[in-house]
Amino acid sequence: MITLNMNHREITKKYSELLNKAEFATGRKEVVGLLKKAAKLKSQIEINY
């Protein structure tokens, strides 16, 4: 999912999309999975910038 070629803007966009999907998700597992992916992206943003 996360590639090294993604720039800051792309990572931020993907992060906000994941949070939006998690807000409207119906199942617990779906929400947890989306939030974990978002957390990985946030750490990627913090490490690189």
CYANA upper distance limits for C-alpha pairs under 8 A (distance plus 0.5 A):
  2 ILE  CA      6 MET  CA      8.01
  2 ILE  CA     41 LEU  CA      7.96
  6 MET  CA     10 GLU  CA      6.35
  6 MET  CA     11 ILE  CA      6.79
  7 ASN  CA     11 ILE  CA      6.78
  8 HIS  CA     12 THR  CA      6.57
  8 HIS  CA     45 ILE  CA      7.26
  8 HIS  CA     49 TYR  CA      8.49
  9 ARG  CA     13 LYS  CA      6.60
 10 GLU  CA     14 LYS  CA      6.63
 11 ILE  CA     15 TYR  CA      6.56
 11 ILE  CA     41 LEU  CA      7.06
 11 ILE  CA     45 ILE  CA      7.55
 12 THR  CA     16 SER  CA      6.75
 12 THR  CA     41 LEU  CA      8.41
 12 THR  CA     42 LYS  CA      8.50
 12 THR  CA     45 ILE  CA      8.12
 13 LYS  CA     17 GLU  CA      6.71
 14 LYS  CA     18 LEU  CA      6.71
 14 LYS  CA     41 LEU  CA      8.48
 15 TYR  CA     19 LEU  CA      6.86
 15 TYR  CA     38 ALA  CA      5.84
 15 TYR  CA     41 LEU  CA      6.66
 15 TYR  CA     42 LYS  CA      7.53
 16 SER  CA     20 ASN  CA      6.65
 17 GLU  CA     21 LYS  CA      6.69
 18 LEU  CA     22 ALA  CA      6.62
 18 LEU  CA     34 LEU  CA      6.46
 18 LEU  CA     35 LEU  CA      7.74
 18 LEU  CA     37 LYS  CA      7.98
 18 LEU  CA     38 ALA  CA      6.46
 19 LEU  CA     23 GLU  CA      6.72
 19 LEU  CA     34 LEU  CA      7.73
 19 LEU  CA     35 LEU  CA      7.36
 19 LEU  CA     38 ALA  CA      7.24
 20 ASN  CA     24 PHE  CA      7.22
 21 LYS  CA     25 ALA  CA      6.47
 21 LYS  CA     34 LEU  CA      7.92
 22 ALA  CA     30 GLU  CA      7.95
 22 ALA  CA     31 VAL  CA      5.51
 22 ALA  CA     32 VAL  CA      8.49
 22 ALA  CA     34 LEU  CA      6.27
 22 ALA  CA     35 LEU  CA      7.18
 23 GLU  CA     31 VAL  CA      8.19
 25 ALA  CA     30 GLU  CA      6.95
 25 ALA  CA     31 VAL  CA      6.36
 26 THR  CA     30 GLU  CA      7.71
 26 THR  CA     31 VAL  CA      7.89
 27 GLY  CA     31 VAL  CA      6.79
 28 ARG  CA     32 VAL  CA      6.68
 29 LYS  CA     33 GLY  CA      6.54
 30 GLU  CA     34 LEU  CA      6.73
 31 VAL  CA     35 LEU  CA      6.63
 32 VAL  CA     36 LYS  CA      6.63
 33 GLY  CA     37 LYS  CA      6.84
 34 LEU  CA     38 ALA  CA      6.69
 35 LEU  CA     39 ALA  CA      6.59
 36 LYS  CA     40 LYS  CA      6.83
 37 LYS  CA     41 LEU  CA      6.90
 38 ALA  CA     42 LYS  CA      6.65
 39 ALA  CA     43 SER  CA      6.71
 40 LYS  CA     44 GLN  CA      6.72
 41 LEU  CA     45 ILE  CA      6.77
 42 LYS  CA     46 GLU  CA      6.77
 43 SER  CA     47 ILE  CA      6.53
 44 GLN  CA     48 ASN  CA      6.67
 45 ILE  CA     49 TYR  CA      6.37
